[in-house]
Amino acid sequence: MGGVARGAPGRPSGPLPGMSVRSAVTAFASGLLRIFFRRIEVAGLSRFPMEGPTLVVLNHPNGLVDPVVLLCFSPRPVSFVAKAPLFDMPVVGWFTRALDSIPVWRREDEGAASDRTRQTLAEAQKLLARGGVLGLFPEGTSHDDPRMKPLKSGAARIALATAAGLAREGHPPLRIVPAGLFFTDKSAFRSGVLLVFGEPFLVEPAGMEERLDAEAVRALTRRIGAALDGVTLQADRDEALSLAAWAEELLGNASPRLREQALEEEFALRRRLLQGYAELKERKPKEVARLAERIVRLEAWTRALGLDPKALDPAALSPGRVLRAAGSTLGLALFFLPLTVPGILLHFPAYETTGRVAHRYAKGDQSLVATTRALASLLFFPVTWGMVAWGAWLWAGPWAALASLVLVPWCGWLALRLVERIDEVAAALRALAALAFRRRLFLRVVAERRAIREAILRLAEEARLGNA
């Protein structure tokens, strides 16, 4: 994803696009992200170099959403090396060209050749030599695997060639910043995303721009991989990631309605859990297997009760507190009823359509669901607003059409936020009802939750002592 690189066929040449274009695109993309994700957080901003040539390397779990997150939340304007076919895609191609992206041709792409590879390297070096920021995905492709794919050497080659050129011309040295993307549920609407910046490191020149040392390329690729290991969640199996997520629920904040746990804290806890799981699985395989079975069984019991796993703390289920929250939510719902009902009715067909299109097109590839849904939203929601505006024009004239273009999207956003609040209160009410009418099963689940939590902490302490 990115913008306009000089020298590519059919693309304008010249400097970076005016900031007005970049700012407009970034603001628009940021708005889409904030609609799709309920929580967006950035960690490690203080580590990001605020000047000089900078290469950002990221993991690639979620299609075109990944570069958009970096684009919107990087502290400096960033451009990307993007697959050449993206430049020819509707909508995506416009965004790609508008942000000074640099095309890269893979072996399977039509017209791929060594001279085009050299062109990609040359354009990347020019951008970095100007003191720009370039974003790269060393895995080469988005995927659903629990562990990162083997890194390609392109990032190391660009970095080493650029470092040699910068040193020869007396420019500031090149820094590489590892960045990790963590999605609480990458294909789910209104989930969360965390962007983590790691410690930057300098790239020392090795060889000439035209003739790089092969061992230096391999060594830098390994170093990039090690740096990405420090800012990503990885496991050998999907089951390990799932267990870590549930264990994090058990160990994390049990009362999210009072204080929702920061995504950075959640991410750090899951990393520790995965590391401990890998170590203990080797040393205590039977205990870890039994604990995993108990966590899976607890998940099944929780789903049978129809509960949010975070709502299993009886101390937090004060009837007065829950009923006050329900009453205030009901009051808000009634007060905003004239706006939220049209917001829901008008947007529901587009919402359902985008979901169906996304899952049908992705064909089970979760790394494509969010991307496809976002692209479909760019079509179906504006069509909805346009149809309403057209009807308002026919009914009451141009001023009514203009008012609808402002009011209808706002009503949709208001309805979305109110539905989220209703869902939170409904989860608390279900937990309170389970405590009142299915008390024995509820308390059994709570007791097992507490026991599993203690078992996790005990194993963690054994692992810590074993490594001391």
C-alpha positions as CSV (number, residue, x, y, z in Angstrom):
1,M,0.0,0.0,0.0
2,G,1.4,3.5,-0.6
3,G,1.7,6.2,-3.2
4,V,3.5,7.6,-6.3
5,A,7.0,6.4,-7.1
6,R,9.0,8.0,-9.9
7,G,9.8,6.0,-13.0
8,A,6.9,3.4,-12.9
9,P,5.0,3.1,-16.1
10,G,1.8,5.1,-16.2
11,R,2.5,6.9,-12.9
12,P,3.3,10.5,-12.4
13,S,6.9,11.5,-11.5
14,G,8.1,14.2,-9.1
15,P,8.3,14.7,-5.3
16,L,6.0,13.3,-2.7
17,P,2.4,14.3,-3.2
18,G,1.2,17.5,-1.4
19,M,0.5,17.0,2.2
20,S,-3.1,18.0,1.5
21,V,-3.6,14.8,-0.5
22,R,-1.8,12.6,2.0
23,S,-3.6,14.3,4.9
24,A,-7.0,13.8,3.3
25,V,-6.2,10.1,2.5
26,T,-4.9,9.5,6.0
27,A,-7.9,11.2,7.7
28,F,-10.3,9.1,5.5
29,A,-8.4,5.9,6.2
30,S,-8.2,6.7,10.0
31,G,-12.0,7.2,10.0
32,L,-12.6,3.8,8.4
33,L,-10.3,2.2,11.0
34,R,-12.0,3.8,13.9
35,I,-15.4,2.6,12.6
36,F,-14.1,-1.0,12.1
37,F,-12.1,-1.2,15.3
38,R,-13.5,-0.2,18.7
39,R,-10.0,0.1,20.2
40,I,-6.8,1.3,18.5
41,E,-3.7,1.7,20.6
42,V,0.0,2.5,19.8
43,A,2.9,1.5,22.0
44,G,6.5,2.5,21.8
45,L,6.0,5.8,20.0
46,S,8.9,7.3,22.0
47,R,11.3,4.8,20.3
48,F,10.4,6.0,16.8
49,P,13.2,8.2,15.2
50,M,11.7,11.5,14.4
51,E,14.2,12.3,11.6
52,G,16.6,10.7,9.2
53,P,16.1,7.7,6.8
54,T,14.0,5.0,8.5
55,L,12.9,1.6,7.4
56,V,9.9,0.1,9.3
57,V,9.5,-3.7,9.1
58,L,6.2,-5.3,10.2
59,N,4.5,-8.6,10.5
60,H,1.6,-9.1,8.0
61,P,-1.5,-10.8,9.6
62,N,-4.4,-8.8,8.2
63,G,-4.1,-7.9,4.5
64,L,-4.4,-4.3,3.5
65,V,-5.5,-3.3,7.0
66,D,-1.8,-3.7,8.1
67,P,-0.3,-0.9,6.0
68,V,-3.3,1.3,6.7
69,V,-2.8,1.0,10.5
70,L,0.9,2.1,10.1
71,L,0.0,4.8,7.6
72,C,-2.5,6.4,10.1
73,F,-0.6,6.0,13.3
74,S,3.0,6.4,12.4
75,P,4.5,9.6,13.9
76,R,6.0,10.4,10.5
77,P,4.6,10.1,6.9
78,V,5.3,6.6,5.7
79,S,5.4,5.1,2.2
80,F,5.3,1.4,1.2
81,V,6.8,-1.1,-1.1
82,A,3.6,-2.8,-2.5
83,K,2.9,-5.6,-4.9
84,A,2.6,-4.3,-8.4
85,P,-0.9,-5.8,-9.0
86,L,-2.3,-3.6,-6.3
87,F,-1.6,-0.5,-8.5
88,D,-4.2,-1.8,-11.0
89,M,-7.0,-2.6,-8.5
90,P,-10.0,-0.2,-8.3
91,V,-9.9,2.0,-5.2
92,V,-6.9,0.2,-3.8
93,G,-4.8,1.4,-6.7
94,W,-5.7,5.0,-6.2
95,F,-4.7,4.8,-2.5
96,T,-1.5,3.0,-3.4
97,R,-0.5,5.6,-6.0
98,A,-1.6,8.6,-3.8
99,L,0.9,7.8,-1.0
100,D,4.2,7.4,-2.9
101,S,4.3,3.6,-2.9
102,I,7.0,1.8,-4.7
103,P,5.9,-1.2,-6.8
104,V,7.6,-4.6,-6.5
105,W,7.1,-7.3,-9.1
106,R,7.1,-10.9,-7.9
107,R,8.1,-13.9,-10.1
108,E,4.4,-14.7,-10.8
109,D,3.5,-11.1,-11.8
110,E,3.2,-10.3,-15.4
111,G,6.2,-8.4,-16.7
112,A,8.4,-9.3,-13.8
113,A,12.1,-9.0,-14.7
114,S,15.4,-8.3,-13.1
115,D,15.5,-4.7,-14.4
116,R,12.2,-4.0,-12.6
117,T,13.7,-5.4,-9.4
118,R,16.6,-3.0,-9.7
119,Q,14.1,-0.2,-10.3
120,T,12.3,-1.1,-7.0
121,L,15.6,-1.0,-5.1
122,A,16.6,2.3,-6.7
123,E,13.2,4.0,-5.9
124,A,13.4,2.7,-2.3
125,Q,17.0,4.1,-1.9
126,K,15.9,7.5,-3.3
127,L,13.1,7.8,-0.8
128,L,15.3,6.9,2.1
129,A,18.1,9.1,0.9
130,R,15.6,12.0,1.1
131,G,15.2,11.2,4.8
132,G,11.8,9.4,4.3
133,V,10.2,6.5,6.0
134,L,9.6,3.3,4.1
135,G,7.3,0.5,5.4
136,L,8.1,-3.1,4.4
137,F,6.5,-6.5,5.2
138,P,9.4,-8.9,5.0
139,E,7.1,-12.0,5.0
140,G,6.0,-10.9,1.5
141,T,2.4,-11.9,1.9
142,S,-0.5,-11.8,4.5
143,H,-1.5,-15.0,6.1
144,D,-3.3,-16.8,9.0
145,D,-0.4,-18.8,10.3
146,P,0.2,-18.7,14.1
147,R,3.9,-18.0,13.3
148,M,5.5,-15.6,10.9
149,K,6.6,-17.0,7.6
150,P,10.3,-17.2,6.7
151,L,11.5,-13.7,5.9
152,K,12.5,-12.7,2.4
153,S,15.8,-11.0,1.9
154,G,14.3,-7.9,0.2
155,A,14.2,-5.7,3.3
156,A,17.9,-6.5,4.1
157,R,19.0,-5.9,0.6
158,I,17.2,-2.5,0.5
159,A,18.7,-1.6,3.9
160,L,22.3,-2.6,3.1
161,A,22.2,-1.0,-0.4
162,T,20.8,2.2,1.1
163,A,23.2,2.2,4.0
164,A,26.2,2.0,1.5
165,G,24.8,4.9,-0.5
166,L,24.1,7.1,2.5
167,A,27.6,6.5,3.9
168,R,29.2,7.3,0.6
169,E,27.3,10.6,0.2
170,G,27.6,11.6,3.9
171,H,23.9,11.3,4.8
172,P,22.7,10.3,8.3
173,P,22.7,6.5,8.8
174,L,19.7,4.3,8.2
175,R,17.7,3.0,11.1
176,I,15.4,0.0,11.1
177,V,12.3,0.0,13.3
178,P,10.6,-3.3,14.0
179,A,6.9,-3.0,14.4
180,G,4.3,-5.6,15.4
181,L,0.6,-5.7,14.8
182,F,-1.7,-7.4,17.3
183,F,-5.4,-7.9,16.6
184,T,-7.7,-9.1,19.3
185,D,-9.9,-10.6,16.6
186,K,-8.7,-9.5,13.2
187,S,-11.8,-10.5,11.2
188,A,-14.4,-9.3,13.8
189,F,-16.1,-5.9,13.5
190,R,-15.4,-3.6,16.5
191,S,-12.5,-5.6,17.8
192,G,-9.1,-4.1,18.8
193,V,-5.7,-3.5,17.2
194,L,-2.4,-2.6,18.8
195,L,0.6,-1.3,16.9
196,V,3.9,-1.8,18.8
197,F,7.2,-0.1,17.8
198,G,10.3,-1.8,19.0
199,E,13.8,-0.6,19.6
200,P,15.4,0.8,16.3
201,F,18.9,-0.3,15.3
202,L,21.4,1.2,12.9
203,V,22.4,-0.6,9.6
204,E,26.1,-0.7,9.0
205,P,27.2,-0.6,5.3
206,A,28.4,-4.0,4.0
207,G,29.8,-4.0,0.5
208,M,28.8,-1.7,-2.4
209,E,25.3,-0.7,-3.5
210,E,25.7,-2.8,-6.6
211,R,27.4,-5.8,-5.0
212,L,26.2,-6.7,-1.5
213,D,27.8,-9.2,0.7
214,A,25.6,-12.3,0.7
215,E,26.4,-13.2,4.3
216,A,25.7,-9.7,5.4
217,V,22.2,-9.9,3.8
218,R,21.5,-13.2,5.6
219,A,22.8,-11.8,8.9
220,L,20.6,-8.7,8.6
221,T,17.6,-10.8,7.7
222,R,18.1,-12.9,10.8
223,R,18.5,-9.7,12.9
224,I,15.2,-8.3,11.5
225,G,13.5,-11.6,12.3
226,A,14.8,-11.5,15.9
227,A,13.6,-7.9,16.2
228,L,10.1,-8.8,15.0
229,D,10.0,-11.8,17.4
230,G,10.2,-9.2,20.2
231,V,7.1,-7.2,19.0
232,T,4.7,-10.0,17.8
233,L,2.7,-12.9,19.2
234,Q,3.8,-16.2,17.7
235,A,3.2,-19.9,18.4
236,D,3.7,-23.2,16.8
237,R,0.0,-24.0,16.7
238,D,-3.3,-22.0,16.6
239,E,-4.4,-23.9,19.8
240,A,-1.5,-22.2,21.7
241,L,-2.7,-18.8,20.7
242,S,-6.3,-19.6,21.7
243,L,-5.2,-21.0,25.1
244,A,-3.1,-17.9,25.7
245,A,-6.1,-15.7,24.9
246,W,-8.3,-17.6,27.4
247,A,-5.5,-17.7,30.0
248,E,-5.1,-13.9,29.6
249,E,-8.9,-13.5,30.3
250,L,-8.4,-15.5,33.5
251,L,-5.4,-13.5,34.6
252,G,-6.3,-10.1,33.3
253,N,-8.8,-7.6,34.7
254,A,-11.9,-9.4,35.8
255,S,-14.1,-6.3,35.8
256,P,-13.6,-4.6,32.4
257,R,-16.7,-2.4,32.9
258,L,-14.7,-0.6,35.7
259,R,-11.4,-0.4,33.8
260,E,-10.8,-1.9,30.4
261,Q,-7.4,-3.4,30.3
262,A,-5.0,-1.6,27.9
263,L,-4.2,-3.6,24.8
264,E,-0.5,-3.1,25.5
265,E,-1.0,-4.9,28.9
266,E,-3.0,-7.7,27.2
267,F,-0.4,-8.1,24.6
268,A,2.5,-8.3,27.1
269,L,0.6,-10.8,29.2
270,R,-0.2,-13.1,26.2
271,R,3.5,-13.0,25.2
272,R,4.5,-14.1,28.7
273,L,1.9,-16.8,28.7
274,L,3.0,-18.1,25.3
275,Q,6.7,-18.2,26.4
276,G,5.7,-20.0,29.6
277,Y,3.5,-22.4,27.7
278,A,6.4,-23.3,25.3
279,E,8.8,-23.8,28.2
280,L,6.5,-25.8,30.4
281,K,5.2,-28.0,27.6
282,E,8.8,-29.4,27.4
283,R,9.3,-29.8,31.1
284,K,5.8,-30.7,32.4
285,P,3.8,-31.9,29.4
286,K,1.1,-33.8,31.4
287,E,0.4,-30.9,33.7
288,V,0.2,-28.5,30.8
289,A,-2.1,-30.8,28.8
290,R,-4.5,-31.2,31.8
291,L,-4.5,-27.4,32.3
292,A,-5.3,-26.9,28.6
293,E,-8.2,-29.4,28.9
294,R,-9.6,-27.5,31.9
295,I,-9.4,-24.2,30.0
296,V,-11.2,-25.6,27.0
297,R,-13.9,-27.1,29.3
298,L,-14.3,-23.7,31.1
299,E,-14.8,-22.0,27.8
300,A,-17.6,-24.5,26.9
301,W,-19.3,-24.0,30.3
302,T,-19.1,-20.2,29.9
303,R,-20.6,-20.4,26.4
304,A,-23.4,-22.7,27.8
305,L,-24.3,-20.0,30.3
306,G,-24.3,-17.4,27.5
307,L,-21.8,-15.3,29.4
308,D,-19.0,-13.0,28.6
309,P,-15.9,-14.7,30.0
310,K,-14.9,-11.4,31.6
311,A,-18.2,-11.2,33.6
312,L,-17.4,-14.1,35.9
313,D,-16.7,-12.1,39.0
314,P,-19.6,-12.3,41.5
315,A,-18.1,-9.4,43.5
316,A,-18.6,-7.2,40.4
317,L,-22.2,-8.2,39.9
318,S,-23.8,-5.9,42.3
319,P,-27.6,-5.8,41.5
320,G,-27.7,-2.1,42.2
321,R,-24.7,-1.3,40.0
322,V,-25.9,-3.4,37.1
323,L,-29.5,-2.1,37.3
324,R,-28.3,1.5,37.4
325,A,-26.2,0.9,34.3
326,A,-29.2,-0.7,32.6
327,G,-31.5,2.2,33.6
328,S,-29.1,4.8,32.3
329,T,-28.6,2.9,29.0
330,L,-32.4,2.6,28.7
331,G,-32.7,6.3,29.2
332,L,-30.1,7.1,26.6
333,A,-31.8,4.7,24.2
334,L,-35.2,6.3,24.6
335,F,-33.7,9.9,24.4
336,F,-31.9,9.1,21.1
337,L,-34.6,6.8,19.7
338,P,-35.6,9.2,16.9
339,L,-32.0,9.1,15.6
340,T,-30.8,5.6,16.4
341,V,-33.7,3.7,14.9
342,P,-33.3,5.3,11.5
343,G,-29.5,4.8,11.9
344,I,-30.0,1.1,12.4
345,L,-32.7,0.6,9.7
346,L,-30.8,2.5,7.0
347,H,-27.4,1.0,7.6
348,F,-28.4,-2.6,8.4
349,P,-28.7,-3.8,4.8
350,A,-25.3,-2.4,3.9
351,Y,-23.8,-3.8,7.1
352,E,-25.1,-7.3,6.3
353,T,-24.1,-7.1,2.7
354,T,-20.5,-6.1,3.5
355,G,-20.3,-9.0,5.9
356,R,-21.6,-11.6,3.4
357,V,-19.4,-10.3,0.6
358,A,-16.3,-10.3,2.9
359,H,-16.7,-13.9,4.0
360,R,-17.7,-15.2,0.6
361,Y,-14.7,-13.5,-1.1
362,A,-12.2,-14.4,1.7
363,K,-13.2,-18.1,1.4
364,G,-12.0,-18.9,5.0
365,D,-8.8,-16.8,4.8
366,Q,-9.2,-14.6,7.9
367,S,-6.4,-12.4,6.8
368,L,-8.6,-11.1,4.0
369,V,-12.0,-10.7,5.8
370,A,-11.3,-7.2,7.3
371,T,-9.7,-5.9,4.1
372,T,-12.6,-7.1,1.9
373,R,-15.2,-5.8,4.4
374,A,-13.5,-2.4,4.4
375,L,-13.4,-2.2,0.6
376,A,-17.0,-3.4,0.4
377,S,-18.0,-0.7,2.9
378,L,-16.5,2.0,0.6
379,L,-19.1,0.9,-1.9
380,F,-22.3,-0.1,0.0
381,F,-22.4,2.6,2.7
382,P,-21.9,5.6,0.3
383,V,-24.5,4.1,-2.0
384,T,-26.9,4.0,1.0
385,W,-26.2,7.6,1.9
386,G,-26.5,8.6,-1.8
387,M,-29.9,6.8,-2.1
388,V,-31.2,8.6,1.0
389,A,-29.9,11.9,-0.2
390,W,-31.6,11.4,-3.6
391,G,-34.9,10.6,-1.9
392,A,-34.6,13.7,0.3
393,W,-33.9,15.8,-2.7
394,L,-37.1,14.5,-4.5
395,W,-39.1,15.0,-1.3
396,A,-37.9,18.3,0.0
397,G,-35.2,19.8,-2.3
398,P,-31.4,20.2,-2.2
399,W,-31.1,21.5,1.4
400,A,-32.8,18.3,2.6
401,A,-30.4,16.2,0.6
402,L,-27.4,18.0,2.0
403,A,-28.7,17.7,5.6
404,S,-29.2,13.9,5.0
405,L,-25.6,13.5,3.9
406,V,-24.5,14.9,7.3
407,L,-27.2,13.4,9.5
408,V,-27.5,9.8,8.2
409,P,-23.9,8.8,8.8
410,W,-23.9,10.4,12.2
411,C,-27.1,8.6,13.1
412,G,-25.4,5.3,12.1
413,W,-22.4,6.1,14.3
414,L,-24.7,7.0,17.2
415,A,-26.6,3.8,16.8
416,L,-23.4,1.7,16.7
417,R,-22.2,3.2,20.0
418,L,-25.5,2.7,21.7
419,V,-25.8,-0.9,20.5
420,E,-22.3,-1.5,22.0
421,R,-23.4,-0.1,25.3
422,I,-26.5,-2.2,25.3
423,D,-24.5,-5.3,24.6
424,E,-22.3,-4.5,27.6
425,V,-25.2,-4.1,29.9
426,A,-26.9,-7.2,28.5
427,A,-23.8,-9.2,29.3
428,A,-23.9,-8.0,32.9
429,L,-27.6,-8.7,33.1
430,R,-27.1,-12.2,31.8
431,A,-24.4,-12.8,34.4
432,L,-26.6,-11.5,37.1
433,A,-29.5,-13.7,36.0
434,A,-27.2,-16.7,35.9
435,L,-26.1,-15.9,39.4
436,A,-29.7,-15.7,40.6
437,F,-31.4,-18.5,38.7
438,R,-28.5,-20.9,37.8
439,R,-26.5,-20.2,40.9
440,R,-25.0,-23.6,41.4
441,L,-23.6,-23.9,37.8
442,F,-22.5,-20.2,37.9
443,L,-20.6,-20.6,41.1
444,R,-19.1,-23.9,39.8
445,V,-17.8,-22.0,36.8
446,V,-16.5,-19.2,39.0
447,A,-14.7,-21.7,41.3
448,E,-13.1,-23.5,38.3
449,R,-12.0,-20.2,36.9
450,R,-10.3,-19.3,40.2
451,A,-8.7,-22.8,40.4
452,I,-7.4,-22.5,36.8
453,R,-6.0,-19.1,37.6
454,E,-4.2,-20.4,40.6
455,A,-2.8,-23.3,38.6
456,I,-1.5,-21.0,35.9
457,L,0.2,-18.8,38.5
458,R,1.7,-21.9,40.2
459,L,3.1,-23.2,37.0
460,A,4.4,-19.8,36.1
461,E,6.2,-19.6,39.5
462,E,7.7,-23.1,38.9
463,A,8.9,-22.0,35.5
464,R,10.4,-18.8,37.0
465,L,12.2,-20.8,39.7
466,G,13.4,-23.4,37.2
467,N,15.0,-20.7,35.1
468,A,16.6,-18.9,38.1
